[in-house]
Amino acid sequence: MILYISKRSKYDIGSVTHFQALKDIYGEENVIYIDFNFSMPPKNEKNYICYGKYSGRVERLKRVIQRNTMIINNEIINNLCNIVKDENIDIIFSEESTLGAFYKQVKKTKKDVKIITFYHDIGADLFRQWRKQPGLLNKIENSLSIYQEKMCVKYGDYNWVFHQADFNKFNKFYGFDPDVMIPLASPVPAAIKRIQDKEDIQSDKVKKLLFVGSSYYPNVIGIRWFVKNVLPELDKNIQLIIVGRGLEFLKKEFQDSRVNVVGTVETPVPYYLDADIFIAPLFDGGGMKVKSIEAISYGKCFVGTEESLHGFWEEFSDSVRNKFIYKVNTKEEWIAIINKLATQDTYKFNKTVFNDFYSHFSYETMKKSFEEQLKRIDKESK
């Protein structure tokens, strides 16, 4: 039996594909899903348990006093340990690296359980960045997250990362290498059929730049930087569309008539289909960016920073790099590339980009890597 743990939403491609791969490999009936997503209501069903959000400030403070992160408390830890024992769990696969107290306790409950942690980012690096945000509680909780990750590394068995940059960060902070790199993967978008036969159709004169992201701190910092430093220097036929949960507050902040802050949408699919150029001005964070792979899976022309292209850039072929996918970091590079694209033919769908996506970042490729690693773990356990 497999215990799968995640606090990520149903829209997080990385966790969704990982969960699907585990079900495909072991059988859906053999995977128990522990959901720490705060947006989901508490629920206890067969093979699915959601604990919901903490009940209030007192409970949140209690978790801090216990030196836990906000998603878990000691009672939940004990409950999970009982599940591991009662269900005879062989493998714990966690998308979260801040559950060190649980790892420590569960190893006392069942010594032979194998724990795989998939690092969507390296918390020792990322949480130090987040501690720069204002608020004492924020600083305390990010410090606790760093502490909990250290225990994850100590008591966990296998450490998996997305790409070389996080591989190097992990080694920097913990003194040894992760076990494997498995790139972020995505299924082929069902809606792509609407534009696949339009690769020879040029975009309109007005070029639509698309930014997609939630109100996650690095996203907000990045798009603010772009609007302030890059947009004023761009060709007048540029229009910027900003889509993402919780970004409505930017409507009052961005006064340029070329900026359309859409904010929360039921689905970003129509915006991906209609975009000419996807932008990702990100300067910190970790892991491989979900919105980057989404844009690439739609065969989009892409302009992003080194941070937004970690794990992608090195895998792209020469027929894609600097022809459809551009890595830029300075203000001058951003302005030059987008202005060049604004005056030349662009397309809603670029087959060369899509082919590279399918070869390196498709669900089928990722699932194969999972199978290989899990077979190795199984052999080591015998």
C-alpha positions in Angstrom: 0.0 0.0 0.0 1.1 3.6 -0.8 0.4 6.6 1.3 0.3 9.7 -0.9 0.6 13.1 0.8 0.0 16.5 -0.8 -1.3 20.0 0.0 -1.4 21.1 -3.6 -4.5 21.9 -5.6 -6.1 19.8 -8.4 -4.7 22.3 -10.8 -1.0 21.6 -9.8 0.2 19.6 -12.7 3.3 18.2 -10.9 1.3 16.6 -8.0 -1.6 15.6 -10.3 0.7 13.6 -12.6 2.7 12.1 -9.8 -0.5 10.9 -8.1 -1.8 9.5 -11.4 1.5 7.6 -12.0 1.3 6.0 -8.6 -2.3 4.8 -9.3 -1.3 3.5 -12.7 1.7 1.6 -11.4 0.2 0.2 -8.1 -3.5 0.3 -8.8 -5.9 2.9 -7.6 -7.2 0.7 -4.8 -3.7 0.5 -3.3 -3.0 4.3 -3.0 -4.4 6.3 0.0 -4.5 10.0 -0.6 -3.8 12.3 2.4 -4.9 15.8 1.3 -3.7 18.9 3.2 -5.1 21.4 0.8 -6.8 24.2 2.8 -9.4 24.9 0.1 -10.9 21.5 0.5 -13.4 20.6 3.2 -12.6 17.9 5.8 -13.5 14.5 4.6 -12.8 10.9 5.5 -13.6 8.4 2.7 -12.1 5.1 1.5 -8.6 5.8 0.3 -9.0 9.6 0.8 -8.6 11.8 3.9 -8.7 15.6 3.9 -8.0 17.4 7.2 -9.0 20.8 6.0 -7.8 24.2 7.2 -6.8 24.8 10.8 -9.9 26.0 12.8 -8.7 29.4 13.9 -5.9 31.5 15.3 -5.6 29.5 18.5 -5.1 26.3 16.5 -2.6 28.0 14.2 -0.7 29.2 17.3 -0.9 25.7 18.8 0.8 24.3 15.7 3.6 26.9 15.9 4.2 26.0 19.6 4.4 22.3 18.6 7.1 23.4 16.1 4.9 22.2 13.2 4.0 24.0 10.1 0.5 25.3 9.6 -0.8 22.2 7.7 -0.3 19.7 10.5 -0.4 19.2 14.3 0.6 16.4 16.6 -2.8 14.8 16.7 -2.8 14.5 12.9 0.7 13.0 13.0 -0.5 10.3 15.4 -3.5 9.7 13.2 -1.2 9.3 10.1 1.1 6.9 12.0 -1.9 4.7 12.9 -3.0 4.6 9.2 0.6 3.5 8.2 0.4 0.8 10.8 -3.2 -0.4 10.3 -3.0 -0.3 6.5 0.5 -1.8 6.4 1.8 1.0 4.3 5.0 0.1 2.4 5.8 3.5 0.8 5.0 7.1 1.8 5.2 9.4 -1.2 5.1 13.0 -0.1 5.0 16.2 -2.2 5.7 18.2 0.9 9.1 18.7 2.5 7.8 20.2 5.7 6.6 17.1 7.5 9.8 16.1 9.3 8.1 15.6 12.7 5.7 13.1 11.0 8.7 11.3 9.3 10.4 11.0 12.7 7.4 9.6 14.4 6.3 7.2 11.6 9.7 5.6 11.6 9.2 4.6 15.2 5.8 3.2 14.3 6.9 1.2 11.2 10.7 1.0 10.8 10.7 -0.5 7.4 8.3 2.0 5.7 10.1 3.8 2.8 9.7 7.5 2.6 10.0 9.4 -0.7 10.0 13.1 -0.7 9.5 15.0 -3.9 10.9 18.5 -3.6 8.9 20.9 -5.7 11.5 23.4 -4.4 14.3 23.4 -1.9 12.7 24.9 1.2 16.1 25.6 2.8 16.5 28.2 0.0 12.9 29.2 -0.7 11.7 29.7 2.9 14.7 32.0 3.5 13.5 34.1 0.7 10.0 34.1 2.1 11.2 35.3 5.5 11.9 38.6 3.9 8.1 39.2 3.7 6.7 41.4 6.5 5.0 39.9 9.6 6.4 38.2 12.7 4.2 35.1 12.3 5.3 34.7 8.7 9.0 34.8 9.7 8.3 32.2 12.5 6.4 29.8 10.2 9.0 30.0 7.4 11.7 29.3 10.0 9.7 26.3 11.2 9.4 25.1 7.6 13.2 25.2 7.3 13.5 23.2 10.5 10.9 20.7 9.4 12.6 20.2 6.0 15.9 19.4 7.8 14.1 16.6 9.6 12.6 15.4 6.4 16.1 15.0 5.0 17.2 13.2 8.2 14.4 10.7 8.5 13.3 10.3 4.9 14.8 7.7 2.6 14.7 9.0 -0.9 14.9 12.6 -2.2 13.6 13.4 -5.7 13.9 16.7 -7.5 12.8 18.2 -10.7 16.0 19.5 -12.2 19.7 20.3 -11.9 19.4 23.6 -10.2 17.4 22.1 -7.3 19.8 19.1 -7.4 22.6 21.5 -6.7 20.7 23.5 -4.1 19.9 20.3 -2.2 23.5 19.3 -2.2 24.5 22.9 -1.1 22.3 22.8 2.0 22.4 19.1 3.0 25.8 18.0 1.8 24.8 15.1 -0.4 23.0 14.6 -3.7 19.3 13.8 -4.2 18.6 10.3 -5.5 17.1 11.3 -8.9 15.9 14.1 -11.1 12.5 13.6 -12.8 11.3 16.6 -14.8 7.9 18.1 -14.4 5.4 16.5 -16.7 2.0 17.3 -18.2 -0.6 15.5 -20.2 -1.3 16.8 -23.6 -4.0 19.5 -23.2 -7.3 18.3 -24.6 -8.1 21.8 -25.9 -4.9 21.8 -28.1 -6.8 20.3 -30.9 -8.4 23.6 -31.5 -5.2 25.2 -32.5 -3.0 22.4 -33.7 -4.1 22.9 -37.3 -3.4 26.6 -37.1 0.3 26.6 -37.0 0.5 28.4 -40.3 -2.0 31.1 -39.3 -0.3 34.3 -38.2 -1.3 36.2 -35.1 -3.1 39.6 -35.4 -1.1 42.8 -35.5 -1.8 43.3 -31.8 0.4 40.8 -30.0 -1.1 39.4 -26.8 1.3 38.7 -24.0 0.0 36.3 -21.4 1.0 36.0 -17.8 -0.6 33.3 -15.7 0.0 32.8 -12.0 -1.7 33.0 -8.6 -1.0 35.7 -6.0 2.0 33.7 -4.9 4.8 36.1 -3.7 7.3 35.5 -6.5 4.6 35.9 -9.2 3.5 39.3 -7.8 7.1 40.6 -7.6 7.8 39.4 -11.1 4.8 40.9 -12.9 5.2 44.2 -11.0 8.8 44.4 -12.2 7.7 43.7 -15.8 5.0 46.3 -15.8 7.2 48.9 -14.3 10.4 48.3 -16.1 9.7 46.5 -19.4 6.2 47.4 -20.6 6.7 51.1 -21.0 9.5 50.4 -23.5 7.5 47.9 -25.6 6.0 48.4 -29.0 2.5 50.0 -28.9 0.9 46.9 -30.5 1.6 44.9 -27.3 -1.3 43.9 -25.0 -0.7 42.3 -21.6 -3.3 39.9 -20.1 -2.8 38.9 -16.5 -4.7 35.8 -15.3 -4.6 34.1 -12.0 -6.3 33.4 -8.7 -6.2 36.4 -6.3 -4.5 38.9 -8.7 -7.6 41.2 -8.9 -5.9 43.6 -6.5 -3.5 44.6 -9.3 -6.3 46.2 -11.3 -6.0 49.5 -9.4 -2.2 49.3 -9.3 -1.6 48.9 -13.1 -2.8 52.0 -14.9 -1.3 51.3 -18.4 -4.2 50.9 -20.9 -2.4 48.0 -22.5 -2.8 45.9 -19.3 -5.8 43.8 -18.8 -5.9 42.2 -15.3 -8.4 39.4 -15.5 -7.6 37.8 -12.2 -9.4 34.6 -11.1 -11.0 32.5 -13.9 -12.7 29.1 -13.9 -10.1 27.9 -16.4 -7.2 29.6 -18.1 -7.5 27.4 -21.2 -9.1 30.1 -23.5 -6.3 32.5 -22.6 -3.6 30.0 -23.4 -5.3 29.3 -26.7 -5.5 32.9 -27.7 -2.1 34.1 -26.5 0.7 34.9 -28.9 3.5 35.1 -26.4 3.7 33.7 -22.9 5.8 35.6 -20.4 7.3 34.4 -17.1 9.3 37.2 -15.3 10.2 35.2 -12.2 13.3 35.9 -10.2 13.0 33.5 -7.2 11.1 30.4 -6.1 12.1 26.8 -6.7 11.3 23.7 -8.6 10.0 23.6 -12.2 7.2 26.1 -13.0 3.8 24.7 -13.6 2.7 27.7 -15.7 5.8 27.3 -17.9 5.0 23.7 -18.8 1.4 24.6 -19.4 2.4 27.3 -21.9 4.9 24.9 -23.6 2.3 22.1 -23.8 0.2 24.5 -25.9 3.1 25.1 -28.3 3.5 28.7 -27.3 6.3 31.2 -28.0 7.8 31.7 -24.5 9.9 34.5 -23.0 11.1 33.9 -19.5 13.9 34.3 -17.0 16.4 31.6 -16.0 14.3 30.9 -12.9 11.2 30.2 -15.0 13.0 27.9 -17.3 14.9 25.8 -14.8 14.6 22.2 -16.0 13.2 23.1 -19.4 16.0 25.1 -21.1 18.6 22.4 -21.0 16.2 19.9 -22.5 15.1 22.0 -25.4 16.6 21.3 -28.9 18.5 23.9 -30.8 15.5 24.3 -33.1 13.6 25.7 -30.2 16.1 27.7 -28.1 16.3 31.3 -29.1 13.8 30.7 -31.9 10.6 30.1 -30.0 11.8 29.9 -26.4 13.9 32.8 -25.1 15.8 33.0 -21.8 16.2 36.6 -20.7 17.1 38.2 -17.4 17.9 41.8 -17.8 15.5 44.6 -18.6 17.3 45.3 -21.8 17.1 41.7 -22.9 13.4 41.6 -22.2 12.7 44.7 -24.2 14.8 43.7 -27.2 13.3 40.2 -27.5 9.7 41.2 -27.1 10.0 44.1 -29.4 11.6 41.8 -32.0 8.7 39.4 -31.7 6.2 42.2 -31.9 7.3 43.1 -35.4 7.6 39.6 -36.9 5.2 36.8 -37.7 4.1 34.9 -34.6 1.8 31.9 -34.4 -0.8 30.7 -31.9 0.7 27.2 -32.2 4.3 26.2 -32.9 4.7 22.5 -33.7 8.4 22.5 -32.9 7.8 23.6 -29.3 5.0 21.0 -28.9 7.3 18.2 -30.2 10.0 19.1 -27.7 7.4 19.2 -24.9 6.1 15.7 -25.8 9.6 14.2 -26.0 10.8 15.4 -22.7 8.0 16.5 -20.5 5.0 14.4 -21.3 3.2 12.2 -18.8 4.3 9.0 -20.6 8.0 10.0 -20.2 7.6 10.8 -16.5 5.6 7.7 -15.7 8.4 5.5 -17.2 11.0 7.2 -14.9 8.7 6.6 -11.9 8.4 2.9 -12.7 12.2 2.6 -13.0 12.9 4.3 -9.6 10.1 2.5 -7.8 11.4 -0.9 -9.0 14.8 0.0 -7.7 13.3 0.9 -4.3 11.4 -2.4 -4.2 14.5 -4.4 -4.9 16.4 -2.5 -2.2 13.6 -3.3 0.3 13.9 -7.1 -0.2 
